[in-house]
């Protein structure tokens, strides 16, 4: 790790701890995402390497995943970063302005201080990376956000997000019954999307706490794939 990256990591960790102390429900975690988790979440970007991409990151926090995205951003790509916490958003703008891989191209990254449900854009994305703490939301909010994500994806585009492992058991043991029921309802909403759109998952143990990463893909309409099928059949 070079000196600049180490300094960014330390600064980000301290900012995260301050914001977690201010409102742990809003930050939704005990620590920033690890490098291993960031690597897993950004896999779809590497899979599309070699062409310009439109990428959206939601719930970026202090930028642990943003740094991974900036390092992998293909030439000509655009990254929108959505973060509702204004202190995190300020740190993210500084990260984009000073990141060595963006020298002279900082305009390729735009940080929006708002919730993803409020994002006003006509852009459609090849990859969406979500760091939002779904376990802390109401099921209706989760459904609204997931529906918004799928609407923002190009057909064939990919969404990645994560959930911490063991949270259901912990809430069952420690939380009030209403919280346990809310958490189960959130899991039910996510399970519905996973069954309909899921294209892969993996567990990242090198994170605090360990996390499961999910990959969902917006289907390509049948009409869009028919010409290719007809061409293949005529060969």
GINOR-V347446 format. One record per run of one state. SS is the DSSP state (H for helix, E for strand, C for the rest). FROM is the first residue (numbers start at 0). LEN is the number of residues. If there is no record, write none. Layout:
BEGIN
ss->[SS;SS]
from->[FROM;FROM]
len->[LEN;LEN]
END
This chain:
BEGIN
ss->[C;H;C;H;C;H;C;H;C;E;C;H;C;E;C;H;C;H;C;H;E;C;H;C;E;C;H;C;H;E;C;H;C;H;E;C;E;C;H;C]
from->[0;2;22;23;27;34;41;42;47;53;58;63;72;77;82;85;98;99;102;105;108;112;115;118;124;130;133;136;138;152;164;166;174;176;197;204;210;217;221;233]
len->[2;20;1;4;7;7;1;5;6;5;5;9;5;5;3;13;1;3;3;3;4;3;3;6;6;3;3;2;14;12;2;8;2;21;7;6;7;4;12;2]
END
